[in-house]
């Protein structure tokens, strides 16, 4: 079977290791890298996962464990993609699932979730409002909640992104990782993976990436807390952004996210919706990638960080494209 990296010219292969079955591709930005004068810019494209987003990683693990212990009905509050992923894996496991999502979730995602057989409950509010509905359902004992950081296995599924990065970089991690941050499971999971790899002695050196959280300026609790020096986030009032996946007013893992950003000597960046849309077009025209708004936010953040000198042109940077833009049409 061909691999994505086989489409790249030979000179690019020194940066990309052979990908195993099930890995998502690590692709160098050949055109955008040249445009911005940075030669080691890569994307980790999670849009080729089942259900076209990184949410498949965590929910595959959570549903598998839930089936193993005999659970029958699962429920989740979601901005969209996690609901679709839960529904798909629950269907495969012959389990019932319910996704509680905001009424303004993209119609394509609502349709996808229903197609997999899940019940969809639409709430006039944000994911935080959906969480109240889920908590009430779970309190009855009939449904088990697989909400972010309410069970451990979604985190274990997401951390595999960190293992893949280590392998793809030949056990030397990149200098920077830019990650769109809503609930923060992926960021926390990857950092856990890096700690485990250090303990196992698998890394060629002890340098860990600077972790960079990107959020929308219409919902930026992590950015605000990081730059104010706080160790906890405040609930973001009137959250508003086109990037539903990062429209999370408050993460249960806020303390962990902020600790990781500081321990890694990373940072947090807010970008506007217009910047995301411009980056989305640029990714399409320059690299042939149709990214979700959340994924495009990482390019918008990179542009800012190159401009202010936080990232140097010779440093290696991985941007996470967390979902396909097709789901947001």
N, C-alpha and C positions, 0 to 999 in steps of 0.2 A: 504494500500500500504506500502511495506517495505521502510525503509530509509537506507541510507548508514551507518549511525552510528549504525544500528542494527547489522552490521557485525563486530563491534568492541567488544573486551572483556569488561566485566562489569566495570573493574577498570578504563577504559578510558572514560567512559560516564560522569564522573564528570566535564570534560572539555568541553563537547559538549552538547548544548541544543537541544531539539527536533526541527527539521527543518520543516518549513511549505511548502506548495505547492509552487514550483517555486524557492525556495532557492537553492543556490549551497552549496555543503557539506563542512563543516569544519572538516578536518580529522587530527588526531594527527600522527606525524611521529614516529611510534613505533620503527622501525628498525634504521632509520637514527638518531633519537634522542638518542638512546642507543650508537650508533657508535660515535657520537660527544659529548657524555656526557651531553646532554641538554634534559631535560625531558618535556619541554612545547613548542615543536616546532609543528606548525600546518600548513596545507595548505588549502587555500580557492580555490577550484577547479572550475574555471569558464569554463572549457572545456565542461561541460554538458549543457551549455546554448544552445538555438536554434542557429544554424550555428556554434556551437562548439567553441565559443569564448566570451569574455566579451563584445565585441562590440555590441552584441545583446541588451544589457541593454540600452545603450544610443540611438541606432537607433530605437528601438521599441518606445521609448518616442518621439523622433524627428519626426518619420513618422506619429505616431498617431496625434500629434499636427498639422503637415502639412496637413493631411487629414481633420482635424477639421476646419481649416481656409480656405480650398478650393484650396490648391495647387495641381497641377496636375503632375509636372515633377521635379524630384529631381536629383541633381548631387553631387558627392563627390570626393575629392582627397583621395587616400588611399594607404597604404602599402599592403593592401590585405583584411584583415578580416573585416574591416569596410565596404568595398564594397560589400562583400557577405551578411553582415547583412542588409545593406540598400536594396539590391536587394530582399532579402527574404520578408522583411516587406512591401516593396513597392508592391510586387506581391500580397500579401495578401490584401492590401488596394486598389488594382486595379489602381495603379499609375505607371507612367513611371519612370525609374531610369537609370542613367548612372554612372559608376564607372571609374575614371581615375586613373590608377595605373602604377607603373614602369614595364618596359618590363620584368624584371627578377623576378617578383612576382611568387611564386610557382604555377606551372601549375594546381595543384588541386584546388587552390583558384580561379584562372581564370575560370576554368571549372564550378565550383560551382556558381560563380556570373552569368555566362552566362545561366546556367541551370535555374536560377530563372527568367530569361527573361530580365535581364539588358543589356544595351549596355556597352561593355567594350572597353575603349580607352587605348591603351598601349603607354607609353611615355618612350623614351630613356633617363632616368634620375632618380631622386629621387622624393619623395613625394612633395618636395618643387617645383620641376618642374611641377608636376601634378597640383599643386595649381594654377599656372599661367593659365593653360588651363581651369580650373574650373572657375576662376575669369572672364575670357573672356566669357565663356558660360553664366554665371550668369548675366553679365553686359547687355546682350541682353534683359533681362526681361522674356525670355522664360523658363529658368531653375532657380530653387531656390537651392542655395548652402547650404548643411548641413555639411560644413567643421567644423573641431574641433574649438570650441570657437567662431564660427561665428553665432551661434544661441544657445539659452539657454537650450534647452530641452535634448540634449545629456548629459549634466552635471547632470540634474535632474534624468535621468535614471541611471547614473553611481553611484550617491550618495547612492542608495539603498544598495550597498555593505557595506557601513558603518552602515546602520541600521541593516542589517543582522548580522554583526559582534557583534554589541552591544547586540542583542538578544541572540546570540549563546554563548556569554561570560557572560550571566546573568547580563547584564547592567554594567559590569566592563570591560573596554576595555583592550586589550593586551598591553604589554610593548612596543612592536616594531611591525611595519608593513613594510615589504620589498616589494616594488612595482616596476616592470619594467616600466620605464618612457620614453615615446616617446612624444606624444602631451601633456600628463599629465592630461587628463580629469578625469581619475579614481582617481588619487591622490588628485586633487583639489576637486572633488565631495565628496570623503569620508571625507575630512577635513570639508567641508561644513556640512555634515551630523552630524559630532561630535559636531560642534558648535550649531547646531539646537537642538540636544539631551541635551546639557548642558542648553540651554535656556529653554527648556521644563521641565527640572528637572527630566529627566528619568534615568540619570546615577547614579549609586550607590556611585561613588566618582568622584572627579574632575580631576583625572589623565588621560590625553590623551596620546595616543601612540606617541612614537618617530617615525616619518615618515622617511623612508629610500628609496631613489631613487637609482635604479640600472640601469646602461647603459652599452653599449659596449665600450671598449676602442677605437674602430674604429669610434665611434660617441658619444661623451660624453660632449655635451655643458653644461649640468646642473652640471655635476661633476666638470668640469673646473671652472665654475663661482662660484660654492659653495665654493670650496677650495681656490679660489683667493680672496674671500670676495666681489665679485661683486654682484650687485642687478639685473643685466640683463645678459643674455647669448649672446655670439657671435655666428654668423653663423659658423657651423662646415664644413670646407672645405673637399672635397673628402671623405665624409662619406662612410664607408665600413664595413659591418658586415653581418653575416648569419641571424641575428635576424631582419627581415624586419620591424617588428612592432615598434622597437626602433631605426630604422635608420631614425631619424627625425633631420635634421641639426639645426632647430630652432623652438621652440614652441611659439605660440602666448601667451601662459600663463607662459612664463619664469619667469616673476616677481613674479607671484603668487606661482609658484612651489618653488622658492628659499625662499620666505617669509615663506611658510609652513614648509619647512625643518628646518629653523632656529627657528621659533616660537615653534616648537615641540621638539627642541633640538635633531633633527635627524641628518642625514648625507647623503652623496651621494657617491656611489661606482661604479667604472668601472671594468668590467671583460672582459676577452678575449674570442674569439670565441671557442678556445680549451677548456677553462674552462666551457663554456656553454655546449659543447658537452659531456664533462666528467660528468657534473651534470645531463644532460639528461639521460645518461646511468644509473647513480646511482639512480635516481628517479625511473626508470623502474625496475631495478633489486632489489632494496631494498624496494620500496613501491608500485610497480605495477601501477605507474602513467606514462603515455606517454605525457610528457609536450612539448610544443613548445619551441624553443630556448629562447624566451623572458621569459617564465615561469621558465625554467631551470636556467636562469641567477640569479634568486632570491636565489636559493640554493648555487650557486657559491659565491654570495655576503655574504650569511650567514656564510659560511666557513671562509671567510676572516675576518668577524667581530667578530666571536668567537675567532679566532686566535689572533687578536690585542686587544681583551678585551673590544671593544665597546659594545658587547652583552655578558652578563654573563650567565653561564649555567643554572641558576635557573630562568631566566626571560622568560616570554611568548613571542613568536614570531609567526607572521602569514606571510607566504609566499604566494603570489598570482600567481597561475598557470593561466595565462590569456587566453590560447588557447590550443587546442589539437595538439600534434605533428603529428598526422595523416595528417593534412592539409599541412605539409611541406615536405611530401615525394616527 
